[in-house]
Amino acid sequence: MAQQGAQLDGDKFCCSICLDLLKDPVTIPCGHSYCMSCINNFWDEEDKKEIYSCPQCRQTFKPRPVLVKNTMLADLVEELKKTGLQAAAADHCYAGPEDVACDVCTGRKLKAFKSCLVCLACYCENHLQSHYESPTFKKHKLVEPSETLQENICSRHDEVMKIFCRTDQQIICYLCSVDEHKGHDTVSAAAERTERRRELEVSRLNIQQRIQDREKDVKLLQQEVEAVSRSADKAVEDSEKIFTQLIRLLQKRSSDVKQQIRSKQETEVSQVKELQEKLQQEITELKRKDAELKQLSHTEDHNQFLHNYPSVSQLSEPTDSSSIDIRPLRYFEDVTAAVSELRDKLQDIMREEWTNISLIVTNVDVLLSEPKTRAEFLRYSHEITLDPNTAYKKLLLSDGNRKATYTSQQQSYSSHPDRFTNQWQVLSRESLTGRCYWEVEWNWHEVRVAVAYKNISRAGSSNECAFGLNDKSWALYYYNGRYVFQFNNIKTRVSGPYSSRVGVYLDHRAGILSFYSVSETMTLLHRVQTTFTQPLYAGVRLYAYGNTVELCKVK
């Protein structure tokens, strides 16, 4: 009975990971069982996700389940091994529908272990022994099992195809090489494979290099994501602090105005009440005096009347009430008007500055894509001026130090360590980092448009100082009917339409430097991809008297 059960349910006692009999079986919470080492190795690969799953039903567990050996299942597997399960498990050695079968086996075929390219047959381990032991098969080529061996037989001549026709790019047999492929460029398939393998290795090296480059790019982009997030978080935090300070300032000013109004109210009301009290006292006194006068007027004794009249008829000085204005008054309405005016001004300022802030946020550009249209380039336009302290003494600077002219007379420049002493050159006052765009217009050929590091030599040989002749400067110029780009004294001829205006685009962080011919459209002349280690400065170099070059104002 046990043997019969093993034949029926043998697969149930195999681990679905290693496809072998269970070893130290464990049962996980979903009810499926595995070898302890297999499921542990499987879950070790899921440690990073901290969510563990069943390889069969995909039910997930968190945290990682504690594994305990299923002793009942272990005992059952051991018992069934003794009663024939091992023989049933050997079924895994037989070829299934998706396996390559041994061509020699009769009856139920075993899985093929190797294929022979000479015999054009597949062999299991047992039938392959002769290829290892007999000298007859010593030169036979063994490969991984394959069902496509018959594709190596020429369908026309029924011969093994061992020749490659380079003319027709196909594999042929030796009879084909003397028949329809006669006179073609043919080599052995092995020789062609060797050649193609070399090409394959080159392709792999290129792919691996591209993978490395892309992995670096991915890493850089990840760093960019982190940098953008840090910058955004800091901007949000700082903005909240600033707006909180503004709110507190407005609240304080509101409190100050309220306090001033209440203080003024108290002073004014106190003065009014004081005057009011005096007037009230005067009214009381006048009423008393009026009663005395009334009583005196009714006195019938003439002598008594005349005797009391002087003392009763005298009146006290009236309170001065001339300052009382009975017209409708505006007391603190002007304060309200002034606060309203302040509110309107703040609203105008906020509206204007908010537009600027929104534009700045919109212009935050993380990706390193280069602009396409002139309007996009102008987003990065920089107002650049020439530095008189760097100008060669025969260069006249004008138009707000944006224009340089090569003259025959020396200019009255003072001595300065930054001045070019042997080259007719000048650098910009402003350093260039980030993304920058500017345009240069010349009146003559051979004017050099350049960028350079600040530590470029100012005196000495031309190779040390001249733009484009060293590793500290990059230059473009037009000569003999075409553009030439020069770096480290290496010239590169550049094709493109001539224009008296050249646009220069710099993305310092991305290491991109591009030159454009600017007319009705922009045409890329030359693009440099490198790594800039220092801030750059715009530069121009003139060659002949009368040469002029101008850093344009662009809009």
VENLINGI-V299248 format. One record per pair of residues at least 4 apart in sequence whose ideal C-beta (glycine too) atoms are under 7 Angstrom apart, sorted by the first residue. I is the first residue (numbers start at 0). J is the second residue. D is the distance in Angstrom with one decimal. If there is no record, write none. Layout:
I & J & D
I & J & D
This chain:
0 & 4 & 6.3
1 & 5 & 6.4
1 & 79 & 6.5
1 & 82 & 4.2
2 & 6 & 6.6
2 & 82 & 4.9
2 & 83 & 4.3
3 & 7 & 6.6
4 & 8 & 5.8
5 & 9 & 5.5
5 & 79 & 4.9
5 & 82 & 6.0
5 & 83 & 5.1
5 & 84 & 4.2
5 & 87 & 5.5
6 & 87 & 5.6
9 & 84 & 5.6
9 & 87 & 3.7
9 & 88 & 6.1
12 & 20 & 6.1
12 & 21 & 5.8
12 & 76 & 5.4
12 & 79 & 6.3
12 & 84 & 6.3
13 & 18 & 6.0
13 & 19 & 6.3
13 & 20 & 6.0
13 & 21 & 6.9
13 & 88 & 6.7
14 & 18 & 6.9
14 & 19 & 6.1
14 & 21 & 5.4
14 & 33 & 5.1
14 & 34 & 4.5
14 & 37 & 5.3
15 & 33 & 7.0
15 & 54 & 6.2
15 & 55 & 5.7
16 & 33 & 5.9
16 & 34 & 7.0
16 & 37 & 4.0
16 & 41 & 6.2
16 & 54 & 6.0
17 & 34 & 6.1
17 & 37 & 5.2
18 & 91 & 6.4
20 & 76 & 6.2
20 & 88 & 5.6
21 & 32 & 6.4
21 & 34 & 5.7
21 & 72 & 6.9
21 & 76 & 5.2
22 & 34 & 4.6
23 & 34 & 6.2
23 & 35 & 4.2
23 & 68 & 5.5
23 & 73 & 6.8
24 & 32 & 5.1
24 & 34 & 6.7
24 & 68 & 6.9
24 & 69 & 4.9
24 & 72 & 4.5
24 & 73 & 5.4
24 & 76 & 6.5
25 & 32 & 6.6
25 & 33 & 6.3
25 & 35 & 4.8
25 & 38 & 6.4
25 & 66 & 4.5
25 & 67 & 6.6
25 & 68 & 6.0
25 & 69 & 5.8
26 & 30 & 6.6
26 & 32 & 4.7
26 & 69 & 4.8
26 & 72 & 6.9
27 & 31 & 6.0
27 & 38 & 6.7
27 & 53 & 6.1
27 & 64 & 5.7
28 & 60 & 5.9
28 & 64 & 5.7
29 & 53 & 4.8
29 & 56 & 5.5
29 & 58 & 4.3
31 & 53 & 5.5
31 & 55 & 5.1
31 & 56 & 6.6
32 & 69 & 6.4
32 & 72 & 6.1
33 & 37 & 5.1
33 & 38 & 4.0
34 & 38 & 6.9
35 & 39 & 6.1
35 & 66 & 5.9
35 & 68 & 6.6
36 & 40 & 6.2
37 & 41 & 6.3
38 & 42 & 6.2
38 & 66 & 6.9
39 & 43 & 6.3
39 & 66 & 6.9
41 & 54 & 6.0
42 & 51 & 4.9
42 & 63 & 6.1
45 & 50 & 6.7
45 & 51 & 5.4
45 & 52 & 6.9
49 & 61 & 6.7
50 & 59 & 5.3
50 & 61 & 5.3
51 & 59 & 6.7
51 & 60 & 4.8
51 & 61 & 6.9
51 & 63 & 5.1
51 & 64 & 6.9
52 & 57 & 5.3
52 & 58 & 6.6
52 & 59 & 4.8
53 & 57 & 6.1
53 & 58 & 4.9
60 & 64 & 5.3
68 & 73 & 6.2
69 & 73 & 6.2
70 & 74 & 6.2
71 & 75 & 6.4
72 & 76 & 6.4
73 & 77 & 6.5
74 & 78 & 6.2
75 & 79 & 6.1
76 & 80 & 6.4
78 & 82 & 6.7
79 & 84 & 3.9
80 & 84 & 5.3
80 & 85 & 5.2
83 & 87 & 6.4
84 & 88 & 6.1
85 & 89 & 6.9
92 & 109 & 5.6
92 & 110 & 6.2
93 & 107 & 5.6
93 & 108 & 7.0
93 & 109 & 5.9
93 & 110 & 6.9
94 & 98 & 4.2
94 & 99 & 7.0
94 & 100 & 3.8
94 & 108 & 5.0
94 & 109 & 6.3
94 & 110 & 4.8
98 & 110 & 5.0
99 & 110 & 7.0
99 & 111 & 4.2
99 & 121 & 5.4
99 & 144 & 3.8
99 & 145 & 6.7
99 & 146 & 5.4
100 & 108 & 4.0
100 & 110 & 7.0
100 & 111 & 6.1
100 & 121 & 6.9
101 & 108 & 5.2
101 & 109 & 5.0
101 & 111 & 5.1
101 & 121 & 5.9
101 & 122 & 5.7
101 & 123 & 3.8
101 & 126 & 5.9
102 & 120 & 4.4
102 & 121 & 5.1
103 & 122 & 6.2
103 & 126 & 4.1
104 & 108 & 4.1
104 & 109 & 5.3
104 & 123 & 6.2
104 & 126 & 6.9
109 & 123 & 3.9
110 & 123 & 6.4
111 & 121 & 3.7
111 & 122 & 6.3
111 & 123 & 6.0
111 & 144 & 3.9
112 & 122 & 6.3
112 & 123 & 5.5
112 & 124 & 4.6
112 & 127 & 5.6
112 & 144 & 6.9
113 & 122 & 5.8
113 & 127 & 5.5
113 & 141 & 4.5
113 & 142 & 6.8
113 & 144 & 6.5
114 & 121 & 4.7
114 & 142 & 5.3
114 & 143 & 6.9
114 & 144 & 5.2
114 & 145 & 4.8
114 & 148 & 5.8
115 & 119 & 7.0
115 & 120 & 5.8
115 & 122 & 6.9
115 & 130 & 6.6
115 & 139 & 5.1
115 & 140 & 6.9
115 & 141 & 5.8
116 & 140 & 4.2
116 & 142 & 6.1
116 & 151 & 6.9
117 & 139 & 4.3
117 & 140 & 6.1
118 & 139 & 6.5
119 & 148 & 4.7
119 & 149 & 6.9
119 & 151 & 6.4
119 & 152 & 6.9
121 & 144 & 5.4
122 & 126 & 4.5
122 & 127 & 4.0
123 & 127 & 6.6
127 & 131 & 6.8
128 & 132 & 5.7
129 & 133 & 5.0
129 & 136 & 6.3
130 & 136 & 4.2
130 & 139 & 5.9
130 & 141 & 6.5
151 & 159 & 5.9
151 & 160 & 5.6
152 & 157 & 6.2
152 & 159 & 6.3
153 & 157 & 6.4
153 & 158 & 4.9
153 & 160 & 5.2
153 & 171 & 6.9
153 & 172 & 3.9
153 & 175 & 6.4
156 & 172 & 5.3
156 & 174 & 4.3
156 & 175 & 6.7
158 & 172 & 3.8
158 & 173 & 6.6
158 & 174 & 5.8
159 & 172 & 6.5
160 & 170 & 4.6
160 & 171 & 5.8
160 & 172 & 4.8
161 & 187 & 6.3
161 & 188 & 5.2
162 & 171 & 5.1
162 & 172 & 6.7
162 & 173 & 6.1
162 & 176 & 5.2
162 & 185 & 5.3
162 & 187 & 6.2
162 & 188 & 6.3
163 & 170 & 5.5
163 & 185 & 6.7
163 & 186 & 5.7
163 & 188 & 4.9
163 & 191 & 3.9
164 & 169 & 5.6
164 & 171 & 5.3
164 & 180 & 4.9
164 & 183 & 5.0
164 & 185 & 5.2
165 & 184 & 4.3
165 & 185 & 6.8
165 & 186 & 6.6
166 & 183 & 3.9
166 & 184 & 5.0
167 & 180 & 6.7
167 & 183 & 6.6
170 & 188 & 5.9
171 & 175 & 3.6
171 & 176 & 5.9
171 & 180 & 5.6
174 & 178 & 5.8
175 & 179 & 6.3
175 & 180 & 5.1
176 & 180 & 5.2
176 & 185 & 5.2
177 & 181 & 5.7
180 & 185 & 6.4
186 & 190 & 4.4
186 & 191 & 5.3
187 & 191 & 7.0
188 & 192 & 6.0
189 & 193 & 6.5
190 & 194 & 6.5
191 & 195 & 6.0
192 & 196 & 5.9
193 & 197 & 6.8
194 & 198 & 6.7
195 & 199 & 6.0
196 & 200 & 6.4
197 & 201 & 6.7
198 & 202 & 6.3
199 & 203 & 6.2
200 & 204 & 6.3
201 & 205 & 6.5
202 & 206 & 6.2
203 & 207 & 6.0
204 & 208 & 6.3
205 & 209 & 6.3
206 & 210 & 6.2
207 & 211 & 6.5
208 & 212 & 6.3
209 & 213 & 6.1
210 & 214 & 6.1
211 & 215 & 6.4
212 & 216 & 6.4
213 & 217 & 6.2
214 & 218 & 6.3
215 & 219 & 6.2
216 & 220 & 6.2
217 & 221 & 6.3
218 & 222 & 6.4
219 & 223 & 6.2
220 & 224 & 6.4
221 & 225 & 6.5
222 & 226 & 6.1
223 & 227 & 6.1
223 & 365 & 5.9
224 & 228 & 6.3
225 & 229 & 6.3
226 & 230 & 6.1
227 & 231 & 6.1
227 & 365 & 5.5
228 & 232 & 6.2
229 & 233 & 6.3
230 & 234 & 6.2
231 & 235 & 6.3
232 & 236 & 6.3
233 & 237 & 6.0
234 & 238 & 5.9
235 & 239 & 6.3
236 & 240 & 6.6
237 & 241 & 6.3
238 & 242 & 6.1
239 & 243 & 6.1
240 & 244 & 6.4
241 & 245 & 6.5
242 & 246 & 6.3
243 & 247 & 6.3
244 & 248 & 6.2
245 & 249 & 6.4
246 & 250 & 6.2
247 & 251 & 6.2
248 & 252 & 6.4
249 & 253 & 6.2
250 & 254 & 6.4
251 & 255 & 6.3
252 & 256 & 6.3
253 & 257 & 6.3
254 & 258 & 6.2
255 & 259 & 6.3
256 & 260 & 6.3
256 & 338 & 6.6
257 & 261 & 6.3
258 & 262 & 6.1
259 & 263 & 6.2
260 & 264 & 6.1
260 & 331 & 5.9
260 & 334 & 6.3
261 & 265 & 6.4
262 & 266 & 6.6
263 & 267 & 6.1
264 & 268 & 5.9
265 & 269 & 6.2
266 & 270 & 6.6
267 & 271 & 6.4
268 & 272 & 6.1
269 & 273 & 6.3
270 & 274 & 6.6
271 & 275 & 6.0
272 & 276 & 6.2
273 & 277 & 6.7
274 & 278 & 6.3
275 & 279 & 6.3
276 & 280 & 6.5
277 & 281 & 6.4
277 & 318 & 4.8
278 & 282 & 6.4
278 & 318 & 5.7
278 & 320 & 6.7
279 & 283 & 6.6
280 & 284 & 6.3
281 & 285 & 6.1
281 & 317 & 6.6
281 & 318 & 5.2
282 & 286 & 6.3
283 & 287 & 6.6
284 & 288 & 6.3
284 & 315 & 6.4
285 & 289 & 6.1
286 & 290 & 6.6
287 & 291 & 6.6
288 & 292 & 6.3
288 & 314 & 6.5
289 & 293 & 6.2
290 & 294 & 6.4
291 & 295 & 6.2
291 & 311 & 5.0
292 & 296 & 6.3
292 & 311 & 6.1
293 & 297 & 6.9
295 & 304 & 6.4
295 & 307 & 5.8
295 & 308 & 6.6
295 & 311 & 5.1
298 & 303 & 5.4
298 & 304 & 4.5
300 & 304 & 6.4
301 & 305 & 6.4
302 & 306 & 6.1
303 & 307 & 6.3
304 & 308 & 6.2
307 & 311 & 5.5
308 & 312 & 5.5
324 & 328 & 6.7
329 & 333 & 6.4
331 & 335 & 6.7
332 & 336 & 6.4
333 & 337 & 6.3
334 & 338 & 6.4
335 & 339 & 6.2
336 & 340 & 6.4
337 & 341 & 6.6
338 & 342 & 6.4
339 & 343 & 6.5
340 & 344 & 6.5
341 & 345 & 6.2
342 & 346 & 6.3
343 & 347 & 6.5
344 & 348 & 6.3
345 & 349 & 6.0
346 & 350 & 6.1
347 & 351 & 6.4
348 & 352 & 5.9
349 & 353 & 5.6
350 & 354 & 6.9
351 & 355 & 6.9
352 & 356 & 6.1
353 & 357 & 6.1
354 & 358 & 6.3
355 & 359 & 6.4
356 & 360 & 6.4
357 & 361 & 6.2
358 & 362 & 6.2
362 & 378 & 6.6
367 & 506 & 6.7
367 & 509 & 4.3
369 & 504 & 7.0
369 & 511 & 6.4
369 & 513 & 6.8
370 & 375 & 3.5
370 & 376 & 4.7
371 & 375 & 5.9
373 & 377 & 6.2
373 & 521 & 5.2
376 & 436 & 4.6
376 & 502 & 6.5
376 & 504 & 6.0
377 & 436 & 6.8
377 & 553 & 5.9
379 & 434 & 4.4
379 & 435 & 5.8
379 & 436 & 4.4
380 & 436 & 5.1
380 & 437 & 6.6
380 & 553 & 4.9
381 & 429 & 6.9
381 & 435 & 4.7
381 & 436 & 6.8
381 & 437 & 5.5
383 & 427 & 4.9
383 & 429 & 5.6
383 & 437 & 5.2
383 & 537 & 5.3
383 & 550 & 5.0
384 & 399 & 6.5
384 & 400 & 4.4
384 & 401 & 5.7
384 & 427 & 6.6
384 & 428 & 5.1
384 & 429 & 6.9
385 & 390 & 6.6
385 & 396 & 5.5
385 & 400 & 4.8
385 & 401 & 6.7
385 & 403 & 5.9
385 & 425 & 4.9
385 & 427 & 6.1
385 & 428 & 6.9
385 & 550 & 6.9
386 & 425 & 6.8
386 & 426 & 5.6
386 & 427 & 6.2
386 & 428 & 4.1
387 & 396 & 5.7
387 & 400 & 6.5
387 & 412 & 6.3
388 & 415 & 4.3
388 & 417 & 4.9
388 & 418 & 6.3
389 & 417 & 4.8
389 & 418 & 6.0
389 & 419 & 6.3
389 & 425 & 5.4
389 & 426 & 4.3
390 & 394 & 4.5
390 & 396 & 5.9
390 & 412 & 6.5
390 & 418 & 6.9
390 & 425 & 4.1
391 & 419 & 4.8
391 & 422 & 6.4
391 & 423 & 4.8
391 & 424 & 6.0
391 & 425 & 6.7
392 & 409 & 4.5
392 & 410 & 5.6
392 & 412 & 5.6
393 & 405 & 6.3
393 & 406 & 5.6
393 & 409 & 5.8
393 & 423 & 6.7
394 & 403 & 5.0
394 & 405 & 6.2
394 & 423 & 6.3
394 & 425 & 5.6
394 & 541 & 6.8
395 & 404 & 4.6
395 & 406 & 5.0
395 & 410 & 5.9
396 & 400 & 4.9
396 & 402 & 6.9
396 & 403 & 5.7
397 & 402 & 4.9
397 & 404 & 6.9
398 & 402 & 4.1
398 & 549 & 6.8
401 & 549 & 5.9
401 & 550 & 4.6
402 & 547 & 6.4
402 & 549 & 4.3
403 & 425 & 5.6
403 & 539 & 6.0
403 & 541 & 6.6
403 & 547 & 6.9
403 & 548 & 5.4
404 & 547 & 4.7
405 & 423 & 5.9
405 & 541 & 4.1
405 & 543 & 6.4
405 & 544 & 5.5
405 & 545 & 6.6
405 & 546 & 4.4
406 & 544 & 6.8
407 & 544 & 5.6
412 & 418 & 6.8
417 & 457 & 6.2
418 & 457 & 6.1
419 & 424 & 4.7
419 & 457 & 5.3
419 & 464 & 6.3
420 & 457 & 6.3
420 & 458 & 4.5
421 & 458 & 6.2
421 & 464 & 6.1
422 & 461 & 6.6
422 & 464 & 4.7
422 & 465 & 5.2
422 & 540 & 6.6
423 & 540 & 6.1
423 & 541 & 4.9
423 & 542 & 6.9
424 & 466 & 6.2
424 & 538 & 6.0
424 & 539 & 7.0
424 & 540 & 4.5
425 & 538 & 6.7
425 & 539 & 6.2
426 & 451 & 6.5
426 & 536 & 4.5
426 & 538 & 4.7
427 & 536 & 5.0
427 & 537 & 4.0
427 & 538 & 6.9
430 & 534 & 4.0
430 & 536 & 6.0
431 & 435 & 4.8
431 & 505 & 5.7
431 & 507 & 6.7
431 & 534 & 6.4
431 & 535 & 4.6
431 & 536 & 6.5
431 & 537 & 6.5
432 & 507 & 4.7
432 & 534 & 5.1
433 & 507 & 5.8
433 & 508 & 6.7
434 & 506 & 5.1
435 & 505 & 4.6
436 & 502 & 6.7
436 & 503 & 7.0
436 & 504 & 5.0
437 & 503 & 5.6
437 & 537 & 6.3
437 & 550 & 6.3
438 & 500 & 5.7
438 & 501 & 6.9
438 & 502 & 4.9
438 & 517 & 6.0
438 & 551 & 4.3
438 & 553 & 5.3
439 & 448 & 4.8
439 & 501 & 5.2
439 & 503 & 6.8
439 & 539 & 6.6
439 & 548 & 6.1
439 & 550 & 6.0
439 & 551 & 6.8
440 & 499 & 5.7
440 & 500 & 4.7
440 & 549 & 5.0
440 & 551 & 5.4
441 & 446 & 4.0
441 & 499 & 5.9
441 & 548 & 4.7
442 & 546 & 6.9
442 & 547 & 4.7
443 & 543 & 6.8
443 & 546 & 4.9
444 & 477 & 4.8
444 & 478 & 6.3
445 & 476 & 5.7
445 & 477 & 6.9
445 & 478 & 5.6
445 & 542 & 4.5
446 & 476 & 6.4
446 & 539 & 6.5
446 & 540 & 7.0
446 & 541 & 5.7
446 & 542 & 7.0
446 & 546 & 5.9
446 & 548 & 5.1
447 & 466 & 5.1
447 & 467 & 6.5
447 & 474 & 4.5
447 & 476 & 4.5
447 & 539 & 6.6
447 & 540 & 3.8
448 & 474 & 6.8
448 & 475 & 5.2
448 & 501 & 5.2
448 & 503 & 6.4
448 & 539 & 6.2
449 & 466 & 3.7
449 & 467 & 6.5
449 & 472 & 5.5
449 & 473 & 6.2
449 & 474 & 3.9
449 & 538 & 4.2
449 & 539 & 6.8
449 & 540 & 6.6
450 & 472 & 6.9
450 & 473 & 5.4
450 & 505 & 6.7
450 & 512 & 6.5
450 & 535 & 4.5
450 & 536 & 6.8
450 & 537 & 6.0
450 & 538 & 6.5
451 & 455 & 4.7
451 & 466 & 6.1
451 & 471 & 5.8
451 & 472 & 3.7
451 & 535 & 6.8
451 & 536 & 5.8
451 & 538 & 5.1
452 & 471 & 4.5
452 & 533 & 4.7
452 & 535 & 6.6
453 & 533 & 6.8
453 & 534 & 7.0
453 & 536 & 6.0
454 & 471 & 6.6
455 & 464 & 6.7
455 & 469 & 6.9
455 & 471 & 4.3
455 & 472 & 5.7
456 & 463 & 4.0
456 & 464 & 4.8
457 & 464 & 6.5
458 & 464 & 6.9
459 & 463 & 4.3
459 & 464 & 6.0
461 & 465 & 4.4
461 & 468 & 6.0
462 & 468 & 4.7
462 & 469 & 5.9
462 & 488 & 6.2
463 & 469 & 6.1
465 & 540 & 6.9
466 & 472 & 4.5
466 & 474 & 4.1
466 & 538 & 5.6
466 & 540 & 5.0
467 & 472 & 5.9
467 & 473 & 6.7
467 & 474 & 3.2
467 & 485 & 3.3
467 & 486 & 6.1
468 & 485 & 7.0
468 & 488 & 4.7
469 & 487 & 6.2
470 & 487 & 4.6
473 & 486 & 5.0
473 & 512 & 5.9
473 & 527 & 6.2
474 & 485 & 5.1
475 & 482 & 6.2
475 & 484 & 5.1
475 & 501 & 6.7
475 & 514 & 4.6
475 & 524 & 6.7
475 & 525 & 6.3
476 & 483 & 5.8
477 & 482 & 5.4
477 & 497 & 6.4
478 & 483 & 5.5
481 & 492 & 6.1
481 & 493 & 6.9
481 & 494 & 6.6
482 & 493 & 4.0
482 & 495 & 5.8
482 & 524 & 5.5
483 & 490 & 5.4
483 & 492 & 6.0
483 & 493 & 6.5
484 & 491 & 4.5
484 & 493 & 5.3
484 & 525 & 4.5
485 & 489 & 6.8
485 & 490 & 5.1
491 & 525 & 7.0
493 & 524 & 5.1
493 & 525 & 4.8
495 & 516 & 5.1
495 & 522 & 5.3
495 & 524 & 4.3
496 & 516 & 5.3
496 & 522 & 5.7
498 & 516 & 4.4
498 & 517 & 5.7
498 & 518 & 4.8
500 & 517 & 4.4
500 & 551 & 6.9
501 & 514 & 6.0
501 & 515 & 6.8
501 & 516 & 6.6
501 & 517 & 6.5
502 & 515 & 3.9
502 & 517 & 4.6
502 & 521 & 6.2
503 & 514 & 5.9
504 & 513 & 4.4
504 & 515 & 7.0
505 & 512 & 5.6
505 & 535 & 6.5
506 & 511 & 4.1
507 & 531 & 5.3
507 & 535 & 6.6
510 & 528 & 5.9
510 & 529 & 4.9
510 & 530 & 4.9
510 & 531 & 5.8
511 & 526 & 7.0
511 & 528 & 6.1
512 & 527 & 4.2
513 & 523 & 6.3
513 & 526 & 4.6
514 & 524 & 4.6
514 & 525 & 5.0
515 & 521 & 4.7
515 & 522 & 6.3
515 & 523 & 5.8
515 & 524 & 6.2
516 & 522 & 4.5
516 & 524 & 5.6
517 & 521 & 5.7
531 & 535 & 6.3
539 & 548 & 4.6
541 & 546 & 3.9
541 & 548 & 6.3
542 & 546 & 6.1
